[in-house]
Amino acid sequence: MSKQVKSLIERETAKRLKGVDAVAVINPRGINAIKNNHIRRKLREKGLRMTVVKNTMAKRAVSADGASKLKGFDTLLEGPSAVIYGTASVSTIARLLMDEKKLDEKIELRGIFFDGEVYVGDKGVEQVSKLPTREEAVAQIVTLILSPGKNLAGALKGPGGRLAGIIKAIEEKAPKE
């Protein structure tokens, strides 16, 4: 491959990975074309992409971008590699990969890289899949913020409700007697 072609591929890979802060790497060997298209379709529905890369060119593309958030993910690049990246949260990527792994044991999960951390192999991907997505984390925070107010409202409403129940019971008995 000529130097010009390599340079073009590096720039294209750098452009695709620009602004991406998390990637997953799998081994595409052993995945037939039908399964490959099926995986890519599922990824596209979630806003993700899968690109088969040449390891040295991917390493150069990441190191060429001085402010890349992906420095260090090259430890996952060994042998044939397909990089999965996109706008979805890293736990969404991991969950999707774990689902695919359950359907087809031939898929080799190399790992996931985000926040400067490398999660290697099936265990690493499984660990990341248990993390909450951005939406789930926001929901948990909102629940935690609202729970003291909910508890206070319940504490204020509880005794008044019991008192109203007692008064109603007395009122119902009064006309009978």
HELIX and SHEET records of a PDB file:
HELIX    1   1 LYS A    3  LEU A   17  1                                  15    
HELIX    2   2 ALA A   33  GLU A   45  1                                  13    
HELIX    3   3 ASN A   55  ALA A   64  1                                  10    
HELIX    4   4 PHE A   73  LEU A   76  5                                   4    
HELIX    5   5 VAL A   90  LEU A  103  1                                  14    
HELIX    6   6 GLY A  121  SER A  129  1                                   9    
HELIX    7   7 ARG A  134  LYS A  173  1                                  40    
SHEET    1   A 5 LEU A  48  VAL A  53  0                                        
SHEET    2   A 5 SER A  81  GLY A  86 -1                                        
SHEET    3   A 5 ALA A  22  ASN A  27 -1                                        
SHEET    4   A 5 GLU A 108  PHE A 114 -1                                        
SHEET    5   A 5 GLU A 117  VAL A 120 -1                                        
END                                                                             
